[in-house]
Amino acid sequence: MTVKRMASAACLAAALALPPMVAVAKMNDTCFIRRDVNGFSAPNDHTVYLRVGVSQLYRLDLMGDCQGLTFRQSFGLEDRPASPWICSPLDATVVYRETGIRQRCPVTAIHKLTIDEMKALPKRDRP
């Protein structure tokens, strides 16, 4: 019995020592919370730029061409139900309506732009 209790205590201690998912997400530089997105632009049918917060820009590369995305005035960004954090392409899907039909565009890459990349981005492509 004592060995089982010691093993249980050790497992519990190990679980408590792990950092929570939110802390891990905040440490990752490519993570953002979906609700912090406050602007977007789509210069073509396979790239979306997001403004997150006040001064961060992210580029989302999309799987295939999302026809009509460049003409959208609005779009949605779905995240996984388990967490509001978007840290990898698997965490997000771009959704929008084209002639009343809901379109889904899986994200293949997420890149946080550096200051130099933001400066080099044409003004018409900035969110």
Secondary structure, 3 states (H helix, E strand, C coil): CHHHHHHHHHHHHHHHHCCCHHHHHHHCCCCEEHHHEEEEEEEECCEEEEEECCCEEEEEEECCCCCCHHHCCCCEEEECCCCCEECCHHHEEEEEEECCEEEEEEEEEEEECCHHHHHHCCHHHCC
